[in-house]
């Protein structure tokens, strides 16, 4: 197989971090991080509109 090294790396990563894929807490934290990023972007745009 041409890509055995890559497949082995993915397998190792899945075994090490796979539980996070199904973890509610992990998903919730990612969602909160994304929301925070969006809010900071909105704040930045509003500050620019206000000249601040």
CHARMM-style PDB file with segment names, atoms N, HN, CA, C and O in Angstrom:
ATOM      1  N   UNK     1       0.848  -1.182   0.000  1.00  0.00      PROA
ATOM      2  CA  UNK     1       0.000   0.000   0.000  1.00  0.00      PROA
ATOM      3  C   UNK     1       0.889   1.238   0.000  1.00  0.00      PROA
ATOM      4  O   UNK     1       1.874   1.305   0.735  1.00  0.00      PROA
ATOM      5  N   UNK     2       0.546   2.185  -0.802  1.00  0.00      PROA
ATOM      6  HN  UNK     2      -0.254   2.131  -1.399  1.00  0.00      PROA
ATOM      7  CA  UNK     2       1.367   3.371  -1.016  1.00  0.00      PROA
ATOM      8  C   UNK     2       1.346   4.320   0.191  1.00  0.00      PROA
ATOM      9  O   UNK     2       2.341   4.999   0.444  1.00  0.00      PROA
ATOM     10  N   UNK     3       0.261   4.380   0.924  1.00  0.00      PROA
ATOM     11  HN  UNK     3      -0.547   3.828   0.718  1.00  0.00      PROA
ATOM     12  CA  UNK     3       0.088   5.376   1.975  1.00  0.00      PROA
ATOM     13  C   UNK     3       0.042   4.770   3.372  1.00  0.00      PROA
ATOM     14  O   UNK     3      -0.656   5.290   4.243  1.00  0.00      PROA
ATOM     15  N   UNK     4       0.761   3.694   3.600  1.00  0.00      PROA
ATOM     16  HN  UNK     4       1.327   3.271   2.892  1.00  0.00      PROA
ATOM     17  CA  UNK     4       0.692   3.026   4.901  1.00  0.00      PROA
ATOM     18  C   UNK     4       1.165   3.923   6.033  1.00  0.00      PROA
ATOM     19  O   UNK     4       0.624   3.853   7.137  1.00  0.00      PROA
ATOM     20  N   UNK     5       2.157   4.759   5.786  1.00  0.00      PROA
ATOM     21  HN  UNK     5       2.597   4.815   4.890  1.00  0.00      PROA
ATOM     22  CA  UNK     5       2.641   5.675   6.823  1.00  0.00      PROA
ATOM     23  C   UNK     5       1.564   6.653   7.251  1.00  0.00      PROA
ATOM     24  O   UNK     5       1.376   6.896   8.443  1.00  0.00      PROA
ATOM     25  N   UNK     6       0.855   7.214   6.281  1.00  0.00      PROA
ATOM     26  HN  UNK     6       1.008   7.017   5.313  1.00  0.00      PROA
ATOM     27  CA  UNK     6      -0.219   8.166   6.586  1.00  0.00      PROA
ATOM     28  C   UNK     6      -1.359   7.473   7.311  1.00  0.00      PROA
ATOM     29  O   UNK     6      -1.897   8.012   8.279  1.00  0.00      PROA
ATOM     30  N   UNK     7      -1.729   6.296   6.860  1.00  0.00      PROA
ATOM     31  HN  UNK     7      -1.292   5.858   6.075  1.00  0.00      PROA
ATOM     32  CA  UNK     7      -2.805   5.546   7.507  1.00  0.00      PROA
ATOM     33  C   UNK     7      -2.416   5.201   8.941  1.00  0.00      PROA
ATOM     34  O   UNK     7      -3.245   5.297   9.846  1.00  0.00      PROA
ATOM     35  N   UNK     8      -1.189   4.808   9.151  1.00  0.00      PROA
ATOM     36  HN  UNK     8      -0.516   4.729   8.416  1.00  0.00      PROA
ATOM     37  CA  UNK     8      -0.725   4.496  10.504  1.00  0.00      PROA
ATOM     38  C   UNK     8      -0.780   5.723  11.399  1.00  0.00      PROA
ATOM     39  O   UNK     8      -1.150   5.628  12.569  1.00  0.00      PROA
ATOM     40  N   UNK     9      -0.413   6.875  10.848  1.00  0.00      PROA
ATOM     41  HN  UNK     9      -0.113   6.952   9.897  1.00  0.00      PROA
ATOM     42  CA  UNK     9      -0.461   8.116  11.621  1.00  0.00      PROA
ATOM     43  C   UNK     9      -1.898   8.458  11.998  1.00  0.00      PROA
ATOM     44  O   UNK     9      -2.166   8.830  13.140  1.00  0.00      PROA
ATOM     45  N   UNK    10      -2.827   8.335  11.046  1.00  0.00      PROA
ATOM     46  HN  UNK    10      -2.609   8.033  10.118  1.00  0.00      PROA
ATOM     47  CA  UNK    10      -4.231   8.617  11.324  1.00  0.00      PROA
ATOM     48  C   UNK    10      -4.776   7.655  12.372  1.00  0.00      PROA
ATOM     49  O   UNK    10      -5.515   8.060  13.269  1.00  0.00      PROA
ATOM     50  N   UNK    11      -4.414   6.399  12.257  1.00  0.00      PROA
ATOM     51  HN  UNK    11      -3.813   6.070  11.529  1.00  0.00      PROA
ATOM     52  CA  UNK    11      -4.883   5.400  13.218  1.00  0.00      PROA
ATOM     53  C   UNK    11      -4.382   5.745  14.614  1.00  0.00      PROA
ATOM     54  O   UNK    11      -5.146   5.708  15.578  1.00  0.00      PROA
ATOM     55  N   UNK    12      -3.104   6.079  14.722  1.00  0.00      PROA
ATOM     56  HN  UNK    12      -2.484   6.110  13.938  1.00  0.00      PROA
ATOM     57  CA  UNK    12      -2.525   6.438  16.015  1.00  0.00      PROA
ATOM     58  C   UNK    12      -3.231   7.665  16.593  1.00  0.00      PROA
ATOM     59  O   UNK    12      -3.534   7.712  17.785  1.00  0.00      PROA
ATOM     60  N   UNK    13      -3.491   8.664  15.730  1.00  0.00      PROA
ATOM     61  HN  UNK    13      -3.245   8.626  14.762  1.00  0.00      PROA
ATOM     62  CA  UNK    13      -4.166   9.876  16.178  1.00  0.00      PROA
ATOM     63  C   UNK    13      -5.591   9.561  16.635  1.00  0.00      PROA
ATOM     64  O   UNK    13      -6.045  10.093  17.648  1.00  0.00      PROA
ATOM     65  N   UNK    14      -6.289   8.715  15.910  1.00  0.00      PROA
ATOM     66  HN  UNK    14      -5.920   8.283  15.087  1.00  0.00      PROA
ATOM     67  CA  UNK    14      -7.642   8.338  16.291  1.00  0.00      PROA
ATOM     68  C   UNK    14      -7.645   7.606  17.630  1.00  0.00      PROA
ATOM     69  O   UNK    14      -8.494   7.865  18.482  1.00  0.00      PROA
ATOM     70  N   UNK    15      -6.705   6.703  17.809  1.00  0.00      PROA
ATOM     71  HN  UNK    15      -6.015   6.493  17.116  1.00  0.00      PROA
ATOM     72  CA  UNK    15      -6.639   5.963  19.069  1.00  0.00      PROA
ATOM     73  C   UNK    15      -6.294   6.887  20.237  1.00  0.00      PROA
ATOM     74  O   UNK    15      -6.798   6.701  21.344  1.00  0.00      PROA
ATOM     75  N   UNK    16      -5.447   7.872  19.997  1.00  0.00      PROA
ATOM     76  HN  UNK    16      -5.038   8.023  19.097  1.00  0.00      PROA
ATOM     77  CA  UNK    16      -5.045   8.792  21.059  1.00  0.00      PROA
ATOM     78  C   UNK    16      -6.116   9.826  21.378  1.00  0.00      PROA
ATOM     79  O   UNK    16      -6.327  10.157  22.544  1.00  0.00      PROA
ATOM     80  N   UNK    17      -6.798  10.340  20.351  1.00  0.00      PROA
ATOM     81  HN  UNK    17      -6.627  10.071  19.403  1.00  0.00      PROA
ATOM     82  CA  UNK    17      -7.697  11.467  20.521  1.00  0.00      PROA
ATOM     83  C   UNK    17      -9.139  11.169  20.131  1.00  0.00      PROA
ATOM     84  O   UNK    17      -9.984  12.063  20.163  1.00  0.00      PROA
ATOM     85  N   UNK    18      -9.423   9.951  19.772  1.00  0.00      PROA
ATOM     86  HN  UNK    18      -8.736   9.225  19.746  1.00  0.00      PROA
ATOM     87  CA  UNK    18     -10.732   9.606  19.235  1.00  0.00      PROA
ATOM     88  C   UNK    18     -11.890   9.850  20.169  1.00  0.00      PROA
ATOM     89  O   UNK    18     -12.988  10.183  19.723  1.00  0.00      PROA
ATOM     90  N   UNK    19     -11.663   9.690  21.461  1.00  0.00      PROA
ATOM     91  HN  UNK    19     -10.771   9.419  21.823  1.00  0.00      PROA
ATOM     92  CA  UNK    19     -12.761   9.876  22.411  1.00  0.00      PROA
ATOM     93  C   UNK    19     -13.276  11.308  22.369  1.00  0.00      PROA
ATOM     94  O   UNK    19     -14.454  11.550  22.630  1.00  0.00      PROA
ATOM     95  N   UNK    20     -12.409  12.257  22.042  1.00  0.00      PROA
ATOM     96  HN  UNK    20     -11.452  12.061  21.830  1.00  0.00      PROA
ATOM     97  CA  UNK    20     -12.814  13.658  21.953  1.00  0.00      PROA
ATOM     98  C   UNK    20     -13.820  13.918  20.858  1.00  0.00      PROA
ATOM     99  O   UNK    20     -14.598  14.868  20.942  1.00  0.00      PROA
ATOM    100  N   UNK    21     -13.818  13.089  19.830  1.00  0.00      PROA
ATOM    101  HN  UNK    21     -13.186  12.317  19.762  1.00  0.00      PROA
ATOM    102  CA  UNK    21     -14.766  13.249  18.742  1.00  0.00      PROA
ATOM    103  C   UNK    21     -16.189  13.053  19.243  1.00  0.00      PROA
ATOM    104  O   UNK    21     -17.122  13.692  18.757  1.00  0.00      PROA
ATOM    105  N   UNK    22     -16.346  12.173  20.210  1.00  0.00      PROA
ATOM    106  HN  UNK    22     -15.588  11.654  20.605  1.00  0.00      PROA
ATOM    107  CA  UNK    22     -17.675  11.834  20.696  1.00  0.00      PROA
ATOM    108  C   UNK    22     -18.006  12.499  22.023  1.00  0.00      PROA
ATOM    109  O   UNK    22     -19.106  12.320  22.545  1.00  0.00      PROA
ATOM    110  N   UNK    23     -17.094  13.244  22.563  1.00  0.00      PROA
ATOM    111  HN  UNK    23     -16.200  13.389  22.139  1.00  0.00      PROA
ATOM    112  CA  UNK    23     -17.276  13.861  23.862  1.00  0.00      PROA
ATOM    113  C   UNK    23     -18.140  15.114  23.746  1.00  0.00      PROA
ATOM    114  O   UNK    23     -17.853  16.003  22.945  1.00  0.00      PROA
ATOM    115  N   UNK    24     -19.185  15.175  24.544  1.00  0.00      PROA
ATOM    116  HN  UNK    24     -19.418  14.453  25.195  1.00  0.00      PROA
ATOM    117  CA  UNK    24     -20.071  16.332  24.545  1.00  0.00      PROA
ATOM    118  C   UNK    24     -19.315  17.555  25.038  1.00  0.00      PROA
ATOM    119  O   UNK    24     -19.478  18.647  24.493  1.00  0.00      PROA
ATOM    120  N   UNK    25     -18.505  17.385  26.045  1.00  0.00      PROA
ATOM    121  HN  UNK    25     -18.373  16.498  26.488  1.00  0.00      PROA
ATOM    122  CA  UNK    25     -17.766  18.512  26.609  1.00  0.00      PROA
ATOM    123  C   UNK    25     -16.804  19.088  25.574  1.00  0.00      PROA
ATOM    124  O   UNK    25     -16.694  20.307  25.443  1.00  0.00      PROA
ATOM    125  N   UNK    26     -16.112  18.229  24.846  1.00  0.00      PROA
ATOM    126  HN  UNK    26     -16.201  17.239  24.953  1.00  0.00      PROA
ATOM    127  CA  UNK    26     -15.195  18.687  23.811  1.00  0.00      PROA
ATOM    128  C   UNK    26     -15.952  19.465  22.729  1.00  0.00      PROA
ATOM    129  O   UNK    26     -15.519  20.534  22.298  1.00  0.00      PROA
ATOM    130  N   UNK    27     -17.079  18.915  22.306  1.00  0.00      PROA
ATOM    131  HN  UNK    27     -17.430  18.047  22.656  1.00  0.00      PROA
ATOM    132  CA  UNK    27     -17.868  19.568  21.266  1.00  0.00      PROA
ATOM    133  C   UNK    27     -18.387  20.913  21.765  1.00  0.00      PROA
ATOM    134  O   UNK    27     -18.360  21.902  21.033  1.00  0.00      PROA
ATOM    135  N   UNK    28     -18.857  20.951  23.002  1.00  0.00      PROA
ATOM    136  HN  UNK    28     -18.879  20.147  23.597  1.00  0.00      PROA
ATOM    137  CA  UNK    28     -19.369  22.181  23.576  1.00  0.00      PROA
ATOM    138  C   UNK    28     -18.268  23.231  23.651  1.00  0.00      PROA
ATOM    139  O   UNK    28     -18.512  24.399  23.348  1.00  0.00      PROA
ATOM    140  N   UNK    29     -17.067  22.839  24.047  1.00  0.00      PROA
ATOM    141  HN  UNK    29     -16.869  21.890  24.294  1.00  0.00      PROA
ATOM    142  CA  UNK    29     -15.959  23.779  24.130  1.00  0.00      PROA
ATOM    143  C   UNK    29     -15.605  24.328  22.761  1.00  0.00      PROA
ATOM    144  O   UNK    29     -15.336  25.521  22.624  1.00  0.00      PROA
ATOM    145  N   UNK    30     -15.602  23.473  21.743  1.00  0.00      PROA
ATOM    146  HN  UNK    30     -15.821  22.503  21.854  1.00  0.00      PROA
ATOM    147  CA  UNK    30     -15.319  23.933  20.380  1.00  0.00      PROA
ATOM    148  C   UNK    30     -16.385  24.924  19.915  1.00  0.00      PROA
ATOM    149  O   UNK    30     -16.074  25.933  19.282  1.00  0.00      PROA
ATOM    150  N   UNK    31     -17.643  24.625  20.236  1.00  0.00      PROA
ATOM    151  HN  UNK    31     -17.896  23.806  20.750  1.00  0.00      PROA
ATOM    152  CA  UNK    31     -18.736  25.523  19.855  1.00  0.00      PROA
ATOM    153  C   UNK    31     -18.603  26.861  20.563  1.00  0.00      PROA
ATOM    154  O   UNK    31     -18.828  27.905  19.951  1.00  0.00      PROA
ATOM    155  N   UNK    32     -18.239  26.850  21.846  1.00  0.00      PROA
ATOM    156  HN  UNK    32     -18.056  26.001  22.343  1.00  0.00      PROA
ATOM    157  CA  UNK    32     -18.053  28.086  22.596  1.00  0.00      PROA
ATOM    158  C   UNK    32     -16.885  28.886  22.035  1.00  0.00      PROA
ATOM    159  O   UNK    32     -16.969  30.109  21.927  1.00  0.00      PROA
ATOM    160  N   UNK    33     -15.805  28.213  21.681  1.00  0.00      PROA
ATOM    161  HN  UNK    33     -15.737  27.220  21.769  1.00  0.00      PROA
ATOM    162  CA  UNK    33     -14.650  28.890  21.095  1.00  0.00      PROA
ATOM    163  C   UNK    33     -15.020  29.554  19.772  1.00  0.00      PROA
ATOM    164  O   UNK    33     -14.610  30.682  19.499  1.00  0.00      PROA
ATOM    165  N   UNK    34     -15.792  28.853  18.960  1.00  0.00      PROA
ATOM    166  HN  UNK    34     -16.126  27.937  19.182  1.00  0.00      PROA
ATOM    167  CA  UNK    34     -16.217  29.413  17.672  1.00  0.00      PROA
ATOM    168  C   UNK    34     -17.130  30.615  17.889  1.00  0.00      PROA
ATOM    169  O   UNK    34     -17.007  31.621  17.190  1.00  0.00      PROA
ATOM    170  N   UNK    35     -18.040  30.520  18.849  1.00  0.00      PROA
ATOM    171  HN  UNK    35     -18.140  29.703  19.417  1.00  0.00      PROA
ATOM    172  CA  UNK    35     -18.938  31.632  19.152  1.00  0.00      PROA
ATOM    173  C   UNK    35     -18.144  32.832  19.649  1.00  0.00      PROA
ATOM    174  O   UNK    35     -18.413  33.964  19.246  1.00  0.00      PROA
ATOM    175  N   UNK    36     -17.176  32.598  20.515  1.00  0.00      PROA
ATOM    176  HN  UNK    36     -16.957  31.679  20.843  1.00  0.00      PROA
ATOM    177  CA  UNK    36     -16.347  33.683  21.031  1.00  0.00      PROA
ATOM    178  C   UNK    36     -15.587  34.370  19.892  1.00  0.00      PROA
ATOM    179  O   UNK    36     -15.504  35.598  19.852  1.00  0.00      PROA
ATOM    180  N   UNK    37     -15.044  33.592  18.985  1.00  0.00      PROA
ATOM    181  HN  UNK    37     -15.112  32.595  19.018  1.00  0.00      PROA
ATOM    182  CA  UNK    37     -14.334  34.156  17.842  1.00  0.00      PROA
ATOM    183  C   UNK    37     -15.264  35.024  17.006  1.00  0.00      PROA
ATOM    184  O   UNK    37     -14.895  36.126  16.600  1.00  0.00      PROA
ATOM    185  N   UNK    38     -16.471  34.526  16.749  1.00  0.00      PROA
ATOM    186  HN  UNK    38     -16.771  33.630  17.079  1.00  0.00      PROA
ATOM    187  CA  UNK    38     -17.444  35.304  15.974  1.00  0.00      PROA
ATOM    188  C   UNK    38     -17.793  36.606  16.684  1.00  0.00      PROA
ATOM    189  O   UNK    38     -17.884  37.657  16.050  1.00  0.00      PROA
ATOM    190  N   UNK    39     -17.988  36.540  17.995  1.00  0.00      PROA
ATOM    191  HN  UNK    39     -17.915  35.686  18.511  1.00  0.00      PROA
ATOM    192  CA  UNK    39     -18.341  37.742  18.746  1.00  0.00      PROA
ATOM    193  C   UNK    39     -17.213  38.762  18.729  1.00  0.00      PROA
ATOM    194  O   UNK    39     -17.465  39.958  18.577  1.00  0.00      PROA
ATOM    195  N   UNK    40     -15.978  38.312  18.882  1.00  0.00      PROA
ATOM    196  HN  UNK    40     -15.773  37.341  19.006  1.00  0.00      PROA
ATOM    197  CA  UNK    40     -14.852  39.238  18.823  1.00  0.00      PROA
ATOM    198  C   UNK    40     -14.744  39.893  17.444  1.00  0.00      PROA
ATOM    199  O   UNK    40     -14.405  41.072  17.340  1.00  0.00      PROA
ATOM    200  N   UNK    41     -15.031  39.132  16.393  1.00  0.00      PROA
ATOM    201  HN  UNK    41     -15.306  38.174  16.478  1.00  0.00      PROA
ATOM    202  CA  UNK    41     -15.011  39.706  15.045  1.00  0.00      PROA
ATOM    203  C   UNK    41     -16.096  40.765  14.893  1.00  0.00      PROA
ATOM    204  O   UNK    41     -15.865  41.818  14.299  1.00  0.00      PROA
ATOM    205  N   UNK    42     -17.285  40.482  15.433  1.00  0.00      PROA
ATOM    206  HN  UNK    42     -17.473  39.627  15.916  1.00  0.00      PROA
ATOM    207  CA  UNK    42     -18.376  41.460  15.364  1.00  0.00      PROA
ATOM    208  C   UNK    42     -18.028  42.721  16.149  1.00  0.00      PROA
ATOM    209  O   UNK    42     -18.290  43.831  15.686  1.00  0.00      PROA
ATOM    210  N   UNK    43     -17.447  42.558  17.319  1.00  0.00      PROA
ATOM    211  HN  UNK    43     -17.234  41.656  17.694  1.00  0.00      PROA
ATOM    212  CA  UNK    43     -17.044  43.709  18.126  1.00  0.00      PROA
ATOM    213  C   UNK    43     -16.025  44.551  17.358  1.00  0.00      PROA
ATOM    214  O   UNK    43     -16.112  45.779  17.340  1.00  0.00      PROA
ATOM    215  N   UNK    44     -15.072  43.890  16.732  1.00  0.00      PROA
ATOM    216  HN  UNK    44     -15.002  42.893  16.746  1.00  0.00      PROA
ATOM    217  CA  UNK    44     -14.076  44.611  15.944  1.00  0.00      PROA
ATOM    218  C   UNK    44     -14.703  45.400  14.806  1.00  0.00      PROA
ATOM    219  O   UNK    44     -14.332  46.549  14.566  1.00  0.00      PROA
ATOM    220  N   UNK    45     -15.643  44.793  14.111  1.00  0.00      PROA
ATOM    221  HN  UNK    45     -15.944  43.860  14.306  1.00  0.00      PROA
ATOM    222  CA  UNK    45     -16.315  45.493  13.008  1.00  0.00      PROA
ATOM    223  C   UNK    45     -17.112  46.683  13.521  1.00  0.00      PROA
ATOM    224  O   UNK    45     -17.081  47.758  12.922  1.00  0.00      PROA
ATOM    225  N   UNK    46     -17.827  46.495  14.629  1.00  0.00      PROA
ATOM    226  HN  UNK    46     -17.852  45.622  15.115  1.00  0.00      PROA
ATOM    227  CA  UNK    46     -18.621  47.590  15.180  1.00  0.00      PROA
ATOM    228  C   UNK    46     -17.740  48.739  15.659  1.00  0.00      PROA
ATOM    229  O   UNK    46     -18.086  49.908  15.486  1.00  0.00      PROA
ATOM    230  N   UNK    47     -16.601  48.403  16.260  1.00  0.00      PROA
ATOM    231  HN  UNK    47     -16.320  47.454  16.401  1.00  0.00      PROA
ATOM    232  CA  UNK    47     -15.678  49.449  16.690  1.00  0.00      PROA
ATOM    233  C   UNK    47     -15.162  50.239  15.491  1.00  0.00      PROA
ATOM    234  O   UNK    47     -15.010  51.458  15.566  1.00  0.00      PROA
ATOM    235  N   UNK    48     -14.895  49.548  14.392  1.00  0.00      PROA
ATOM    236  HN  UNK    48     -15.019  48.558  14.331  1.00  0.00      PROA
ATOM    237  CA  UNK    48     -14.419  50.227  13.188  1.00  0.00      PROA
ATOM    238  C   UNK    48     -15.505  51.147  12.638  1.00  0.00      PROA
ATOM    239  O   UNK    48     -15.215  52.255  12.187  1.00  0.00      PROA
ATOM    240  N   UNK    49     -16.764  50.682  12.676  1.00  0.00      PROA
ATOM    241  HN  UNK    49     -16.999  49.782  13.042  1.00  0.00      PROA
ATOM    242  CA  UNK    49     -17.870  51.509  12.190  1.00  0.00      PROA
ATOM    243  C   UNK    49     -18.042  52.758  13.038  1.00  0.00      PROA
ATOM    244  O   UNK    49     -18.381  53.821  12.519  1.00  0.00      PROA
ATOM    245  N   UNK    50     -17.810  52.636  14.334  1.00  0.00      PROA
ATOM    246  HN  UNK    50     -17.534  51.772  14.755  1.00  0.00      PROA
ATOM    247  CA  UNK    50     -17.956  53.771  15.241  1.00  0.00      PROA
ATOM    248  C   UNK    50     -16.729  54.656  15.265  1.00  0.00      PROA
ATOM    249  O   UNK    50     -16.743  55.727  15.871  1.00  0.00      PROA
ATOM    250  N   UNK    51     -15.669  54.216  14.611  1.00  0.00      PROA
ATOM    251  HN  UNK    51     -15.657  53.346  14.119  1.00  0.00      PROA
ATOM    252  CA  UNK    51     -14.440  54.996  14.562  1.00  0.00      PROA
ATOM    253  C   UNK    51     -13.575  54.819  15.787  1.00  0.00      PROA
ATOM    254  O   UNK    51     -12.758  55.679  16.118  1.00  0.00      PROA
ATOM    255  N   UNK    52     -13.761  53.685  16.465  1.00  0.00      PROA
ATOM    256  HN  UNK    52     -14.424  52.986  16.196  1.00  0.00      PROA
ATOM    257  CA  UNK    52     -13.005  53.502  17.698  1.00  0.00      PROA
ATOM    258  C   UNK    52     -12.031  52.424  17.571  1.00  0.00      PROA
ATOM    259  OT1 UNK    52     -11.305  52.133  18.522  1.00  0.00      PROA
TER     260      UNK     52
END
